[in-house]
Amino acid sequence: MSLKNILVLVSLAVTTIAVPSARVACGAGRTASNAVCCKWFDVLDDIQTSLFDGGECGEEAHESLRVRQILVIKWPY
């Protein structure tokens, strides 16, 4: 009897894991797990085109990362 119960539980677990999660189409072939997250793809595109000059991490990108690190480290104090 216990082997039968274990097989039932394992089959339910496998079925639950195999169910695909709901995805939202955001446009340009992108998907997100929540529709609210779609707006961040525009921010990503802007950062990649404006901040990184042709895929090169220049001085502006370094300064932006430094400012973010300072804000994150000093914010709670």
Backbone as JSON Lines, residues from 0, in Angstrom:
{"i":0,"aa":"M","n":[0.81,-1.2,0.0],"ca":[0.0,0.0,0.0],"c":[0.85,1.26,0.0]}
{"i":1,"aa":"S","n":[1.93,1.27,0.75],"ca":[2.74,2.48,0.82],"c":[3.43,2.77,-0.52]}
{"i":2,"aa":"L","n":[3.83,1.74,-1.25],"ca":[4.43,1.94,-2.56],"c":[3.42,2.57,-3.52]}
{"i":3,"aa":"K","n":[2.18,2.17,-3.41],"ca":[1.12,2.72,-4.25],"c":[0.93,4.21,-3.94]}
{"i":4,"aa":"N","n":[0.94,4.55,-2.66],"ca":[0.78,5.95,-2.26],"c":[1.96,6.81,-2.72]}
{"i":5,"aa":"I","n":[3.16,6.26,-2.63],"ca":[4.34,6.99,-3.08],"c":[4.27,7.24,-4.58]}
{"i":6,"aa":"L","n":[3.86,6.25,-5.34],"ca":[3.74,6.42,-6.79],"c":[2.7,7.48,-7.15]}
{"i":7,"aa":"V","n":[1.61,7.51,-6.42],"ca":[0.59,8.54,-6.66],"c":[1.15,9.92,-6.36]}
{"i":8,"aa":"L","n":[1.85,10.08,-5.26],"ca":[2.42,11.38,-4.9],"c":[3.48,11.82,-5.89]}
{"i":9,"aa":"V","n":[4.31,10.91,-6.33],"ca":[5.34,11.25,-7.3],"c":[4.72,11.66,-8.63]}
{"i":10,"aa":"S","n":[3.7,10.96,-9.07],"ca":[3.05,11.32,-10.34],"c":[2.37,12.67,-10.24]}
{"i":11,"aa":"L","n":[1.76,12.98,-9.11],"ca":[1.16,14.31,-8.93],"c":[2.22,15.4,-8.91]}
{"i":12,"aa":"A","n":[3.32,15.15,-8.26],"ca":[4.4,16.13,-8.2],"c":[4.97,16.4,-9.59]}
{"i":13,"aa":"V","n":[5.19,15.36,-10.36],"ca":[5.73,15.52,-11.71],"c":[4.75,16.28,-12.59]}
{"i":14,"aa":"T","n":[3.48,15.99,-12.46],"ca":[2.46,16.69,-13.25],"c":[2.4,18.16,-12.88]}
{"i":15,"aa":"T","n":[2.51,18.46,-11.61],"ca":[2.46,19.86,-11.16],"c":[3.67,20.63,-11.66]}
{"i":16,"aa":"I","n":[4.82,20.04,-11.62],"ca":[6.04,20.71,-12.07],"c":[6.03,20.9,-13.58]}
{"i":17,"aa":"A","n":[5.42,20.0,-14.3],"ca":[5.43,20.05,-15.76],"c":[4.48,21.09,-16.34]}
{"i":18,"aa":"V","n":[3.58,21.64,-15.55],"ca":[2.63,22.63,-16.04],"c":[3.39,23.93,-16.33]}
{"i":19,"aa":"P","n":[3.3,24.46,-17.55],"ca":[4.02,25.69,-17.87],"c":[3.42,26.89,-17.14]}
{"i":20,"aa":"S","n":[4.29,27.81,-16.78],"ca":[3.83,29.01,-16.09],"c":[3.2,29.97,-17.11]}
{"i":21,"aa":"A","n":[2.32,30.82,-16.64],"ca":[1.67,31.78,-17.52],"c":[2.66,32.87,-17.91]}
{"i":22,"aa":"R","n":[2.75,33.16,-19.19],"ca":[3.65,34.19,-19.69],"c":[2.82,35.24,-20.42]}
{"i":23,"aa":"V","n":[3.29,36.47,-20.41],"ca":[2.62,37.58,-21.08],"c":[3.51,38.04,-22.22]}
{"i":24,"aa":"A","n":[2.92,38.2,-23.4],"ca":[3.67,38.7,-24.56],"c":[3.81,40.21,-24.45]}
{"i":25,"aa":"C","n":[5.05,40.7,-24.5],"ca":[5.31,42.13,-24.33],"c":[5.58,42.85,-25.64]}
{"i":26,"aa":"G","n":[5.78,42.14,-26.69],"ca":[6.11,42.76,-27.96],"c":[7.57,42.52,-28.3]}
{"i":27,"aa":"A","n":[7.88,42.59,-29.57],"ca":[9.23,42.36,-30.07],"c":[9.74,40.98,-29.69]}
{"i":28,"aa":"G","n":[8.82,40.02,-29.54],"ca":[9.2,38.66,-29.22],"c":[9.6,38.42,-27.78]}
{"i":29,"aa":"R","n":[9.33,39.37,-26.92],"ca":[9.7,39.25,-25.5],"c":[8.51,38.81,-24.68]}
{"i":30,"aa":"T","n":[8.79,38.07,-23.63],"ca":[7.73,37.63,-22.71],"c":[8.17,37.91,-21.28]}
{"i":31,"aa":"A","n":[7.16,38.07,-20.42],"ca":[7.41,38.29,-18.99],"c":[6.4,37.48,-18.21]}
{"i":32,"aa":"S","n":[6.68,37.29,-16.94],"ca":[5.76,36.53,-16.09],"c":[4.6,37.39,-15.61]}
{"i":33,"aa":"N","n":[4.74,38.71,-15.7],"ca":[3.7,39.63,-15.26],"c":[3.62,40.77,-16.26]}
{"i":34,"aa":"A","n":[2.42,41.22,-16.6],"ca":[2.24,42.28,-17.59],"c":[2.87,43.6,-17.14]}
{"i":35,"aa":"V","n":[2.96,43.83,-15.85],"ca":[3.54,45.06,-15.33],"c":[5.03,45.15,-15.67]}
{"i":36,"aa":"C","n":[5.67,44.02,-15.82],"ca":[7.11,43.98,-16.1],"c":[7.45,44.36,-17.53]}
{"i":37,"aa":"C","n":[6.48,44.41,-18.42],"ca":[6.76,44.71,-19.82],"c":[7.37,46.1,-20.0]}
{"i":38,"aa":"K","n":[7.02,47.06,-19.16],"ca":[7.55,48.41,-19.3],"c":[9.06,48.45,-19.07]}
{"i":39,"aa":"W","n":[9.6,47.48,-18.35],"ca":[11.04,47.47,-18.06],"c":[11.86,47.07,-19.27]}
{"i":40,"aa":"F","n":[11.26,46.47,-20.27],"ca":[11.99,46.17,-21.49],"c":[12.37,47.46,-22.22]}
{"i":41,"aa":"D","n":[11.49,48.47,-22.16],"ca":[11.82,49.77,-22.75],"c":[13.0,50.41,-22.03]}
{"i":42,"aa":"V","n":[13.02,50.29,-20.71],"ca":[14.13,50.83,-19.93],"c":[15.43,50.09,-20.28]}
{"i":43,"aa":"L","n":[15.34,48.78,-20.42],"ca":[16.5,47.99,-20.81],"c":[17.05,48.42,-22.16]}
{"i":44,"aa":"D","n":[16.16,48.6,-23.13],"ca":[16.59,49.04,-24.45],"c":[17.26,50.41,-24.39]}
{"i":45,"aa":"D","n":[16.67,51.33,-23.61],"ca":[17.23,52.67,-23.47],"c":[18.61,52.63,-22.84]}
{"i":46,"aa":"I","n":[18.77,51.83,-21.81],"ca":[20.07,51.72,-21.15],"c":[21.11,51.14,-22.1]}
{"i":47,"aa":"Q","n":[20.73,50.12,-22.84],"ca":[21.69,49.48,-23.73],"c":[22.09,50.38,-24.9]}
{"i":48,"aa":"T","n":[21.17,51.2,-25.39],"ca":[21.51,52.06,-26.53],"c":[22.15,53.38,-26.08]}
{"i":49,"aa":"S","n":[21.7,53.94,-24.96],"ca":[22.17,55.26,-24.55],"c":[23.4,55.21,-23.64]}
{"i":50,"aa":"L","n":[23.41,54.28,-22.72],"ca":[24.47,54.25,-21.72],"c":[25.7,53.49,-22.21]}
{"i":51,"aa":"F","n":[25.48,52.39,-22.87],"ca":[26.6,51.59,-23.38],"c":[26.78,51.91,-24.85]}
{"i":52,"aa":"D","n":[27.88,52.55,-25.16],"ca":[28.15,53.0,-26.53],"c":[28.56,51.82,-27.4]}
{"i":53,"aa":"G","n":[27.6,51.27,-28.12],"ca":[27.88,50.16,-29.02],"c":[28.36,48.91,-28.28]}
{"i":54,"aa":"G","n":[27.84,48.68,-27.11],"ca":[28.23,47.51,-26.34],"c":[29.5,47.7,-25.53]}
{"i":55,"aa":"E","n":[30.03,48.91,-25.52],"ca":[31.26,49.2,-24.78],"c":[30.91,49.9,-23.48]}
{"i":56,"aa":"C","n":[31.46,49.43,-22.42],"ca":[31.2,49.99,-21.1],"c":[32.14,51.17,-20.89]}
{"i":57,"aa":"G","n":[31.67,52.37,-21.23],"ca":[32.5,53.57,-21.14],"c":[32.43,54.22,-19.76]}
{"i":58,"aa":"E","n":[32.92,55.45,-19.68],"ca":[33.0,56.16,-18.41],"c":[31.61,56.46,-17.85]}
{"i":59,"aa":"E","n":[30.64,56.8,-18.74],"ca":[29.28,57.08,-18.25],"c":[28.67,55.87,-17.57]}
{"i":60,"aa":"A","n":[28.88,54.71,-18.12],"ca":[28.35,53.49,-17.52],"c":[29.01,53.23,-16.17]}
{"i":61,"aa":"H","n":[30.31,53.44,-16.1],"ca":[31.02,53.23,-14.84],"c":[30.51,54.19,-13.76]}
{"i":62,"aa":"E","n":[30.3,55.46,-14.14],"ca":[29.79,56.44,-13.19],"c":[28.4,56.07,-12.71]}
{"i":63,"aa":"S","n":[27.56,55.61,-13.61],"ca":[26.2,55.22,-13.23],"c":[26.22,54.07,-12.24]}
{"i":64,"aa":"L","n":[27.09,53.1,-12.49],"ca":[27.18,51.96,-11.58],"c":[27.72,52.39,-10.22]}
{"i":65,"aa":"R","n":[28.66,53.32,-10.21],"ca":[29.2,53.81,-8.94],"c":[28.12,54.55,-8.14]}
{"i":66,"aa":"V","n":[27.34,55.39,-8.81],"ca":[26.27,56.12,-8.13],"c":[25.26,55.16,-7.55]}
{"i":67,"aa":"R","n":[24.9,54.13,-8.29],"ca":[23.94,53.15,-7.81],"c":[24.49,52.43,-6.59]}
{"i":68,"aa":"Q","n":[25.77,52.06,-6.62],"ca":[26.37,51.36,-5.5],"c":[26.38,52.25,-4.26]}
{"i":69,"aa":"I","n":[26.67,53.53,-4.44],"ca":[26.69,54.45,-3.3],"c":[25.29,54.57,-2.72]}
{"i":70,"aa":"L","n":[24.28,54.7,-3.58],"ca":[22.91,54.83,-3.1],"c":[22.45,53.58,-2.36]}
{"i":71,"aa":"V","n":[22.8,52.42,-2.87],"ca":[22.38,51.17,-2.24],"c":[23.09,50.98,-0.91]}
{"i":72,"aa":"I","n":[24.36,51.3,-0.87],"ca":[25.13,51.09,0.36],"c":[24.75,52.1,1.43]}
{"i":73,"aa":"K","n":[24.56,53.36,1.08],"ca":[24.32,54.41,2.07],"c":[22.85,54.67,2.34]}
{"i":74,"aa":"W","n":[21.95,54.1,1.57],"ca":[20.54,54.43,1.7],"c":[19.95,54.18,3.08]}
{"i":75,"aa":"P","n":[20.16,53.04,3.71],"ca":[19.49,52.83,5.0],"c":[20.03,53.7,6.12]}
{"i":76,"aa":"Y","n":[21.16,54.35,5.96],"ca":[21.78,55.08,7.06],"c":[21.36,56.51,7.11]}
